[in-house]
Amino acid sequence: MSELDPPRKPALPAQRQSEVIKLLEIKGQMSVSEISDHFSISEDTVRRDLDALAQKGALTRTHGGAVTISALVHRDSPFLQRLNTQTAEKQRIAKAAAALISDGETLLINGGSTTRLFAAELGQQYLTVVTNNLSVPGVLSTDLIRDVYVMGGQFRPEAQVTIGPILVAGTQVSVDSAIIGVGGVTALEGLTTTVLEEASMIAAMMAAARRTIVLADSSKLGKHSFAQIAGLDAMQILVTDAEPAEELAAALREAGVQLVVA
């Protein structure tokens, strides 16, 4: 029997979930129906297994399936470490943010673990995605996406991103929504990031979009990172997992930012 031949159905969920991880390591990505057929179990059972494994940070859920975290990222990378931090909170944020996207939109998605999870949650039809996040193309549902463009520039392996101008084939782009992950959100400094070179690129992404949706888990709220991106009024929506402290909440209201708590 080859390693891809259907095994006998494991007796316990933990055994079956271990087999799912092994299969994903071999194939990279699988749909719910493929896993269901492989184990001769219901699709509802598959979804519960995938949700449980995603909560543990063992895989990334996609629309209709799952992808192994190691598909595009080295296991020892700082990016993978961030992906396995605040996982449940980030997945709630990703799901809530994906619900804000409409069919046919054009999106700019920057680097980050939460924005990767957001991309995996997208279920809208006919989207066009432009990104500097090299882990995003592998988690997008190919039957729902019209086009995917990856921006060039300097490659930063520790973050799995490129740093450069906001261009596609040498042309400046304009999009419906920019989906932005940040390093910190404060009342005084606004949006900040840890990488100086990335700050100006993120600001350009936001300027190229008709609306900006910032994704930040609660550990980023009230935290100031090294490089300032923009003030709070540069974004239209903040998606997070907990209510911010009153100082930040008041500043968000004054800036006219819609707050979504997942």
C-alpha positions in Angstrom: 0.0 0.0 0.0 1.4 3.4 -0.9 1.4 6.3 1.6 -1.5 7.9 -0.3 -3.7 4.8 -0.3 -6.7 5.0 2.0 -5.8 3.6 5.4 -8.2 1.8 7.6 -10.3 4.2 9.6 -8.6 5.1 12.8 -10.6 4.1 15.8 -10.1 7.3 17.8 -10.3 11.0 16.7 -6.8 11.7 17.8 -5.5 8.9 15.6 -7.5 10.1 12.6 -6.3 13.7 13.1 -2.8 12.5 13.2 -3.4 10.8 9.8 -4.9 14.0 8.5 -1.7 15.9 9.3 0.4 13.2 7.6 -1.7 13.4 4.5 -1.5 17.2 4.4 2.3 17.0 4.8 2.3 14.8 1.7 -0.3 16.7 -0.5 0.0 20.2 0.9 -3.7 21.0 0.6 -6.9 18.9 0.7 -10.6 19.6 0.5 -13.2 18.4 3.1 -14.7 16.0 0.5 -11.2 14.5 -0.3 -10.6 13.8 3.4 -14.1 12.5 3.9 -13.6 10.0 1.0 -10.2 9.0 2.3 -11.4 8.1 5.7 -15.0 7.1 4.8 -16.4 9.6 7.4 -18.9 12.4 7.2 -17.9 15.9 6.0 -19.2 17.2 9.4 -16.7 15.0 11.2 -13.9 16.2 8.9 -14.8 19.8 9.6 -14.7 19.2 13.4 -11.3 17.5 13.0 -9.9 20.4 10.9 -11.3 23.0 13.3 -9.7 21.2 16.2 -6.3 20.9 14.5 -6.5 24.6 13.4 -7.1 25.6 17.0 -3.9 23.8 17.9 -2.0 25.6 15.2 -1.3 22.3 13.3 -2.9 23.5 10.0 -4.6 26.4 8.4 -8.3 26.2 7.5 -9.2 27.2 4.0 -12.6 27.7 2.3 -13.7 24.1 1.9 -10.6 22.4 3.3 -7.2 22.9 4.9 -3.5 23.5 4.0 -0.5 22.5 6.0 1.3 25.4 7.7 4.7 24.1 6.4 3.5 24.3 2.7 5.1 27.7 2.2 6.9 28.4 5.4 10.0 26.9 7.0 9.2 25.4 10.4 11.9 27.4 12.2 10.8 30.8 10.8 9.7 33.7 13.0 6.6 33.9 10.8 5.5 30.4 11.8 6.1 31.2 15.4 3.7 34.2 15.1 1.2 32.0 13.3 1.2 29.7 16.3 0.6 32.6 18.7 -2.9 33.8 19.7 -4.2 31.3 17.1 -7.8 31.1 18.2 -8.1 34.9 18.5 -6.5 35.4 15.1 -8.9 32.9 13.5 -11.9 34.7 14.9 -10.6 37.9 13.6 -9.9 36.4 10.2 -13.4 35.0 9.9 -15.0 38.2 10.9 -12.9 40.2 8.4 -13.7 37.8 5.6 -17.4 38.4 6.2 -16.8 42.1 5.3 -15.7 41.3 1.8 -18.1 41.2 -1.1 -18.1 39.2 -4.4 -16.0 40.8 -7.1 -13.8 42.9 -4.8 -10.1 43.7 -5.5 -8.0 43.3 -2.4 -4.5 44.3 -1.2 -3.2 42.0 1.6 0.0 42.7 3.4 2.3 40.4 5.3 1.4 38.8 8.6 0.0 35.7 10.3 -3.5 37.1 10.7 -3.7 38.3 7.1 -2.7 34.8 6.0 -5.6 33.3 8.1 -7.9 35.9 6.6 -7.0 34.8 3.1 -7.8 31.2 4.0 -11.3 32.3 5.1 -12.2 34.0 1.9 -15.3 32.4 0.3 -16.3 35.1 -2.0 -16.4 34.7 -5.8 -14.3 36.4 -8.4 -11.9 38.2 -6.2 -8.7 39.8 -7.4 -5.9 39.7 -4.8 -2.6 41.7 -4.8 -0.2 40.8 -2.0 3.4 41.0 -0.8 2.6 38.1 1.6 4.2 35.0 0.0 2.2 32.6 2.2 -1.2 34.0 0.9 -1.4 32.4 -2.6 -1.1 28.9 -1.2 -4.1 29.3 1.1 -6.5 31.0 -1.4 -9.3 28.9 -2.8 -8.4 28.8 -6.4 -12.0 28.2 -7.6 -13.1 31.5 -6.0 -10.3 33.8 -7.1 -10.1 35.5 -10.4 -6.5 36.7 -10.3 -3.6 36.7 -7.8 -0.7 39.1 -8.1 2.4 38.9 -6.0 4.4 42.2 -5.7 8.1 42.1 -6.2 10.9 43.7 -4.2 13.3 42.7 -1.5 12.5 39.3 0.0 12.5 39.0 3.8 12.5 35.3 4.6 11.9 35.8 8.3 8.6 37.4 7.5 7.8 35.7 4.2 7.1 39.0 2.5 8.5 41.2 -0.2 9.3 44.9 0.4 9.0 47.3 -2.5 6.7 49.7 -4.5 3.0 49.0 -4.8 3.1 48.0 -8.4 1.8 45.1 -10.6 3.7 44.7 -13.9 5.1 48.2 -13.3 1.7 49.8 -12.9 0.3 51.5 -9.8 -2.8 49.7 -8.5 -6.1 50.9 -7.0 -8.2 48.5 -5.0 -11.5 48.2 -3.1 -10.1 47.1 0.2 -6.6 46.9 1.8 -6.4 44.2 4.5 -3.6 45.2 6.8 -1.9 43.5 9.7 0.0 45.7 12.1 2.4 45.5 15.0 0.6 47.9 17.3 -2.4 50.2 17.6 -2.4 53.1 20.1 -4.4 56.3 20.6 -1.4 58.6 20.1 0.9 56.9 17.6 -1.9 55.2 15.6 -0.8 52.2 13.5 2.8 51.0 13.9 4.9 48.1 12.7 8.2 46.5 13.8 10.0 46.8 10.4 11.0 50.3 9.3 11.1 49.5 5.6 7.6 47.9 5.7 5.9 51.0 7.3 6.0 53.1 4.1 4.9 50.1 2.0 1.9 49.5 4.2 1.0 53.2 4.1 1.1 53.1 0.3 -1.2 50.0 0.4 -3.7 51.9 2.5 -3.5 54.9 0.2 -4.2 52.7 -2.8 -7.5 51.4 -1.3 -10.9 52.9 -1.0 -11.2 51.4 2.5 -8.7 49.9 4.9 -9.5 47.0 7.2 -6.9 46.6 9.9 -6.6 43.2 11.7 -5.0 43.3 15.1 -5.4 40.8 18.0 -5.8 42.2 21.5 -2.1 41.8 22.3 -1.5 44.6 19.7 -4.0 47.1 21.2 -2.2 49.8 23.2 1.1 48.5 22.0 3.5 50.8 20.1 6.0 49.3 17.7 9.1 50.8 16.2 7.9 52.4 12.9 4.7 54.5 12.5 2.5 53.6 9.5 -0.3 56.1 9.8 -2.8 57.7 12.2 -6.0 56.0 13.3 -8.0 58.0 10.8 -6.2 56.3 7.9 -8.3 53.1 8.5 -12.0 52.6 8.2 -12.5 49.4 10.1 -10.5 47.7 12.9 -11.2 44.0 13.5 -10.0 42.6 16.8 -10.9 40.0 19.4 -11.5 42.1 22.5 -12.8 45.6 23.4 -9.9 48.1 23.6 -9.1 50.2 26.7 -11.2 53.4 27.0 -8.4 55.7 25.8 -8.0 53.8 22.6 -11.7 53.2 22.2 -12.4 57.0 22.5 -9.6 57.7 19.9 -11.1 55.2 17.5 -14.5 56.8 17.8 -13.1 60.3 17.3 -11.3 59.0 14.2 -14.5 57.6 12.8 -13.2 54.0 12.8 -15.8 51.1 12.8 -14.8 48.6 15.5 -15.6 44.9 14.9 -15.0 42.6 17.9 -14.8 39.0 16.8 
